[in-house]
Amino acid sequence: MAKAPTDKHSIATRLVSGGRRPEWTGPVVNPPVWRASTHLYPDMAALKDGPRRNEDGRFFYGRRGAPTQWALADALTEIEPGAAGTILYPSGVAALAGALMAVLKAGDVLLITDNAYDPTRAMGLGLLTDFGVETRFFDPLDPAAFEAAICERSRAVLLEAPGSLTMEMQDVPALAAIARARGLVSILDNTWASPLGFPALAHGVDIAVMSLSKHVGGHSDLMMGSAAAGEAHYALLRKRAQQLGQVVSPDDAALALRGLRTLGIRLRQESLSALEIAEWLRSRPEVAQVLCPMLPGAPGYEIWRRDFTGGCGLFSFVFKGGDAASRARFVDALQLFGIGYSWGGYESLVVPVDPAPIRSVTPWPPRDWAPADRFGLRLSIGLEDPADLIADLDRAFAAL
Ligand SMILES: Cc1ncc(COP(=O)(O)O)c(C=O)c1O
């Protein structure tokens, strides 16, 4: 969805005003849910004209959306400095696939950071292999290794900062600059920080992807994804999304818009709570590592402080020694943390962190850790009182 002309308000204000064009909202505050497959034309001349005028915000047929989806895409574009438009997809994975399929063709090489979300890796090794694209992985923390991995056929690089399990923080501006200089398209999975904490396009990234199922939805009740890009890549994204028949439900778009309005305040509160809990975990004798880039002294903190203006409630920690059984006892003793995939909802969640089998070029745990320190957990901190969450974790440590 292409950007509407706007004046330059702060992000907080844009979160409130984005997408609320009077022609979409009418006299009410929120754009209503336009449920539509068929769009009707006033006459034959208009029908004939329809296919020729393939533009954002123009009625044609349900697969190109209607004002509810347009309003969400417009609002997301509003909060992504440098974006010419945003495409919506039915999940974050679909958004990653849509971005990759927009820029890659048979014979190309895709470079993926070794800390990437597992289905992202699987997409490179599965779907894209079937379409003739070769995927190679590189050390997330070593820009020189990335540059060395580039070959004549390299066409795109997929980044994730921080990695959503190991929280390894990449130097995105450096990697994006190398990519641009060498003619690669850079795609960042920016679900963790969102443009509120890290305006990716403004830092040199070409395509910024988010799973909206996480913080934008914010209430663990919808699946959606987005990809935003500047002029150079937006048209490509849009063309490929139309060819692939991508569309999201207007009901879900309305839910995502509702979530978006409170994104800033939720991210701020979660981040504060996560920091408090991360600091407390660091003081525990049972904990070997706290992997929270917002925490001073933690891995990735220097890059986070340099490049980011915010974060979220997602971080990991690693037990000192122990085994899978003691970790399971810990998780089962928790009462306030749901056990489940995903993150970014209003409620706290926990899952094990076991990335070792999926790493390709860099080991996990890292070489400089004690080998016994490898049983980790990822926490998604929600909006509960952090004191209650700490008391819950404290109880679980007693069960180890
Ligand atoms: C970092 C990251 N990117 C993308 C996704 C995929 O999003 P979705 O579940 O909406 O497909 C996830 C989901 O867990 C994720 O953690």
The ligand as a Gaussian input file, in Angstrom:
#p B3LYP/6-31G(d) Opt

LIG

0 1
 C       11.754000     -13.719000      14.354000
 C       10.536000     -14.289000      13.740000
 N       10.292000     -14.007000      12.459000
 C        9.209000     -14.490000      11.827000
 C        8.335000     -15.307000      12.473000
 C        7.174000     -15.882000      11.711000
 O        6.023000     -15.235000      11.983000
 P        4.608000     -15.938000      11.826000
 O        4.478000     -16.862000      13.006000
 O        3.665000     -14.792000      11.840000
 O        4.611000     -16.682000      10.541000
 C        8.531000     -15.626000      13.817000
 C        7.578000     -16.494000      14.536000
 O        7.832000     -16.987000      15.602000
 C        9.672000     -15.113000      14.463000
 O        9.948000     -15.409000      15.738000

